[in-house]
Amino acid sequence: MRAQGINVIGRNGDHLAITVEDGSGTLQRVIWWRADQEDVPAEAFDLAYTVRANTFRGERRLQVEWLDARPVQAAVPEAVLEIPRRLIEDYRREPHPETLLAPWMQRPGAQLWAEGVTLPGARTRLELEPGPVLILWTAPPGPEELATALQVVNPQEIALFCHHPALDEINPFLQQLIGRVKYALSHKEGRIVVPELAAAIAHREITIRRGLAWMEAHGDLTLVQEEGEITLVARGGAKNASALARRTAELVALLEETAAYRNYFARTGVELLF
């Protein structure tokens, strides 16, 4: 493989979309999560990757995700791994993970990070604090959210589960979003704290903002003011068909990106996640 083009993607430019070419001249777009441009090999390389199929507007397509690469014909050195100062128990493929949760919850200082689901003792990303044990129940919406949680908690032990909150399709996402916006209009004078809403429904903040823009284009509300983490909305508005089509495409793309990361999180090796 050789890299023929690199595009920076993601809200903070933390991910790469790389066009690679194989020996027969075939081109393929590959997503590399949490990568820097300087890490892309300049010469020919062998690529380890995973492939996921998805459907967008009736068109079935493949998303290829970068796992690792090494130079072609390079000598393979003896593996030297830095042992992390964490104990990670991987339960992602357990058929009945609920039975394993209770013993972890009884550990001193254990915190259960779960979003978009109802579990006793669950905390969102905003409620985490430094502590020795992190129980990671739901798959995070993106690598930034995972990195922030690990930085905040700095756990010595991690129980790794991978429950999917099932909110990455546009209809269930909008159902949750609209319900919470209606509550804000009725009880909080239309004041929405974007990070809180994102944590409540297990998504990234940028997806929440695009969802609010979708609701405005749909005529459900008017965005009165956006200042930092706070968005003020008012009831009612005018439907804009062209804006709605654009906002729908933007929202679906963000939801698909989150779904792709959750699938990556479910399958990839622990050493690549942490």
C-alpha positions as CSV (number, residue, x, y, z in Angstrom):
1,M,0.0,0.0,0.0
2,R,0.9,3.6,-0.5
3,A,-0.8,6.7,0.8
4,Q,-2.1,8.9,-2.0
5,G,-4.1,11.5,-0.1
6,I,-4.8,12.6,3.4
7,N,-7.8,14.5,4.8
8,V,-8.2,15.6,8.4
9,I,-11.7,14.9,9.8
10,G,-13.5,15.2,13.1
11,R,-14.5,18.2,15.0
12,N,-11.0,18.8,16.4
13,G,-9.1,17.3,13.4
14,D,-8.2,14.2,15.5
15,H,-8.9,11.6,12.8
16,L,-7.7,11.0,9.2
17,A,-9.4,9.9,6.0
18,I,-6.5,8.4,4.0
19,T,-6.7,7.3,0.3
20,V,-4.5,4.3,-0.1
21,E,-3.4,2.6,-3.4
22,D,-2.5,-1.1,-3.6
23,G,-0.1,-2.7,-6.0
24,S,-2.8,-3.1,-8.7
25,G,-3.6,0.6,-8.6
26,T,-6.9,0.2,-6.7
27,L,-7.8,3.1,-4.5
28,Q,-9.6,2.8,-1.1
29,R,-10.6,5.4,1.5
30,V,-9.5,4.3,5.0
31,I,-10.5,5.9,8.4
32,W,-7.7,6.2,11.0
33,W,-9.0,7.2,14.4
34,R,-6.9,9.5,16.7
35,A,-4.0,9.8,14.2
36,D,-1.6,12.5,13.1
37,Q,-0.6,13.2,9.5
38,E,3.1,12.7,10.3
39,D,2.3,9.1,11.3
40,V,1.2,8.1,7.9
41,P,4.0,6.1,6.2
42,A,5.7,8.0,3.3
43,E,6.9,4.8,1.7
44,A,5.1,1.5,0.8
45,F,3.6,-0.3,3.8
46,D,1.5,-3.3,4.8
47,L,-1.8,-2.4,6.3
48,A,-3.9,-4.1,9.0
49,Y,-7.5,-3.0,8.8
50,T,-11.1,-3.9,9.5
51,V,-14.1,-3.5,7.2
52,R,-17.7,-2.5,8.1
53,A,-20.7,-2.4,5.8
54,N,-23.3,0.3,6.2
55,T,-26.2,1.7,4.2
56,F,-26.8,5.4,3.5
57,R,-29.9,6.5,1.5
58,G,-30.3,3.0,0.1
59,E,-26.7,2.7,-1.0
60,R,-24.6,0.0,0.6
61,R,-21.0,0.9,1.1
62,L,-17.9,-0.3,3.0
63,Q,-16.0,1.7,5.6
64,V,-12.4,0.5,6.1
65,E,-10.8,1.3,9.4
66,W,-7.0,1.5,9.9
67,L,-5.6,-0.6,12.7
68,D,-1.8,-0.7,12.1
69,A,0.8,-0.5,9.4
70,R,4.5,-1.5,8.9
71,P,7.0,-0.7,6.2
72,V,7.3,-3.3,3.4
73,Q,10.3,-5.6,3.7
74,A,11.3,-4.0,7.0
75,A,12.8,-6.3,9.5
76,V,10.3,-7.1,12.2
77,P,11.9,-6.4,15.6
78,E,11.2,-8.4,18.7
79,A,8.1,-6.9,20.3
80,V,8.8,-4.7,23.2
81,L,5.6,-3.6,25.0
82,E,5.3,-1.0,27.7
83,I,3.1,-2.6,30.3
84,P,0.4,-0.2,31.3
85,R,-0.1,0.5,35.0
86,R,-3.7,-0.7,34.7
87,L,-5.5,-4.0,35.1
88,I,-8.1,-4.3,32.3
89,E,-10.6,-7.0,32.4
90,D,-12.3,-7.4,28.9
91,Y,-15.9,-8.6,29.0
92,R,-17.0,-7.3,25.6
93,R,-17.8,-10.7,24.3
94,E,-19.5,-12.1,27.4
95,P,-23.0,-13.4,26.6
96,H,-24.5,-12.3,29.9
97,P,-22.5,-9.3,31.1
98,E,-25.0,-8.2,33.6
99,T,-24.0,-11.1,35.9
100,L,-20.5,-9.7,36.0
101,L,-21.4,-6.2,36.8
102,A,-22.5,-6.6,40.4
103,P,-19.1,-7.8,41.8
104,W,-17.4,-4.8,40.2
105,M,-19.9,-2.4,41.6
106,Q,-19.0,-3.6,45.1
107,R,-15.3,-2.7,44.7
108,P,-14.3,0.4,46.8
109,G,-14.3,3.5,44.7
110,A,-15.9,1.9,41.6
111,Q,-17.6,4.2,39.1
112,L,-20.0,2.9,36.5
113,W,-19.8,5.0,33.3
114,A,-23.0,4.3,31.3
115,E,-24.9,6.7,29.0
116,G,-28.1,6.4,27.2
117,V,-29.3,3.6,29.4
118,T,-30.8,3.3,32.9
119,L,-28.7,1.5,35.4
120,P,-28.5,2.0,39.2
121,G,-25.4,3.9,40.1
122,A,-24.6,4.9,36.6
123,R,-22.7,8.1,35.9
124,T,-22.3,10.2,32.7
125,R,-19.0,11.5,31.5
126,L,-19.7,14.8,33.4
127,E,-20.1,13.0,36.7
128,L,-16.9,11.0,36.7
129,E,-14.2,11.8,39.2
130,P,-10.7,10.5,40.1
131,G,-10.9,7.0,41.4
132,P,-9.3,3.5,41.4
133,V,-11.9,1.6,39.4
134,L,-13.8,2.5,36.2
135,I,-16.5,0.2,34.8
136,L,-17.0,1.1,31.2
137,W,-20.4,-0.1,30.3
138,T,-21.5,1.7,27.2
139,A,-19.3,2.1,24.1
140,P,-18.2,5.8,24.0
141,P,-19.4,7.9,21.1
142,G,-15.8,8.8,20.1
143,P,-12.1,8.6,21.1
144,E,-12.1,12.1,22.6
145,E,-14.8,11.2,25.1
146,L,-12.9,8.0,26.1
147,A,-9.6,9.8,26.4
148,T,-11.2,12.5,28.6
149,A,-12.9,10.0,30.9
150,L,-9.6,8.1,31.4
151,Q,-7.8,11.3,32.1
152,V,-10.4,12.4,34.7
153,V,-10.7,9.0,36.5
154,N,-7.1,7.8,35.9
155,P,-8.2,4.3,37.1
156,Q,-5.9,1.5,38.2
157,E,-8.5,-1.1,37.1
158,I,-10.9,-1.1,34.2
159,A,-13.8,-3.4,33.6
160,L,-14.4,-3.2,29.9
161,F,-18.0,-3.9,28.7
162,C,-19.5,-2.7,25.4
163,H,-23.2,-2.1,25.6
164,H,-24.6,-0.3,22.6
165,P,-27.1,2.4,23.5
166,A,-28.9,2.0,20.1
167,L,-29.1,5.7,19.4
168,D,-26.9,6.0,16.3
169,E,-29.8,5.8,13.8
170,I,-31.4,9.1,13.0
171,N,-35.0,8.2,14.1
172,P,-34.2,7.0,17.7
173,F,-31.6,9.8,18.0
174,L,-34.2,12.5,17.1
175,Q,-36.8,10.9,19.3
176,Q,-34.5,11.3,22.3
177,L,-33.4,14.7,21.3
178,I,-36.8,16.1,20.6
179,G,-38.1,14.8,24.0
180,R,-35.4,16.5,25.9
181,V,-35.7,19.7,24.0
182,K,-39.4,19.8,24.8
183,Y,-38.6,19.3,28.4
184,A,-36.1,22.2,28.3
185,L,-38.8,24.4,26.6
186,S,-41.4,23.5,29.3
187,H,-39.2,23.5,32.4
188,K,-36.0,25.5,31.7
189,E,-37.2,28.4,29.5
190,G,-35.5,26.8,26.5
191,R,-32.0,26.7,28.0
192,I,-30.0,23.7,26.8
193,V,-26.6,22.8,28.2
194,V,-25.1,21.0,25.3
195,P,-22.5,18.9,27.2
196,E,-25.2,17.7,29.6
197,L,-27.6,16.8,26.7
198,A,-24.8,15.0,24.9
199,A,-23.9,12.9,28.0
200,A,-27.5,12.1,28.6
201,I,-28.1,10.5,25.2
202,A,-24.6,9.1,24.7
203,H,-23.4,11.3,21.9
204,R,-20.8,13.9,20.9
205,E,-21.5,17.5,21.5
206,I,-21.2,18.3,17.7
207,T,-24.0,15.8,17.0
208,I,-26.3,17.5,19.5
209,R,-25.6,20.8,17.8
210,R,-26.4,19.4,14.4
211,G,-29.5,17.8,15.8
212,L,-30.7,21.2,17.1
213,A,-30.0,22.7,13.7
214,W,-32.0,19.9,12.1
215,M,-35.0,20.7,14.4
216,E,-34.8,24.4,13.4
217,A,-34.7,23.5,9.7
218,H,-37.7,21.2,10.3
219,G,-39.6,24.1,11.9
220,D,-39.7,22.6,15.4
221,L,-37.9,25.4,17.1
222,T,-35.9,28.6,16.7
223,L,-32.3,28.8,17.8
224,V,-32.3,32.1,19.7
225,Q,-28.7,32.2,21.0
226,E,-25.6,30.0,21.1
227,E,-22.9,31.0,23.5
228,G,-20.3,28.4,24.6
229,E,-21.9,25.4,26.1
230,I,-25.4,27.1,26.4
231,T,-28.0,27.1,23.6
232,L,-31.3,29.0,24.0
233,V,-34.2,27.8,21.9
234,A,-37.8,29.0,21.4
235,R,-40.9,27.2,20.3
236,G,-41.9,27.2,16.6
237,G,-40.3,28.2,13.4
238,A,-40.5,27.9,9.7
239,K,-39.6,24.7,7.8
240,N,-36.8,25.1,5.3
241,A,-36.7,22.2,2.8
242,S,-33.3,22.9,1.4
243,A,-31.8,23.5,4.8
244,L,-33.5,20.4,6.1
245,A,-31.9,18.2,3.4
246,R,-28.5,19.6,4.2
247,R,-28.9,19.2,7.9
248,T,-30.2,15.7,7.5
249,A,-27.1,14.7,5.5
250,E,-24.8,16.3,8.1
251,L,-26.6,14.6,11.0
252,V,-26.6,11.2,9.4
253,A,-22.8,11.5,8.6
254,L,-22.1,12.3,12.3
255,L,-24.3,9.4,13.5
256,E,-22.5,7.0,11.1
257,E,-19.1,8.2,12.3
258,T,-20.2,7.5,15.9
259,A,-21.6,4.1,15.0
260,A,-18.3,3.3,13.2
261,Y,-16.3,4.2,16.3
262,R,-18.6,2.1,18.6
263,N,-18.1,-0.9,16.3
264,Y,-14.4,-0.3,16.3
265,F,-14.5,-0.1,20.1
266,A,-16.3,-3.4,20.3
267,R,-13.9,-5.3,18.0
268,T,-10.4,-3.9,18.4
269,G,-7.7,-5.1,20.8
270,V,-7.5,-3.6,24.2
271,E,-3.9,-2.5,23.5
272,L,-5.2,-0.2,20.7
273,L,-7.9,1.3,22.8
274,F,-6.0,2.3,25.9
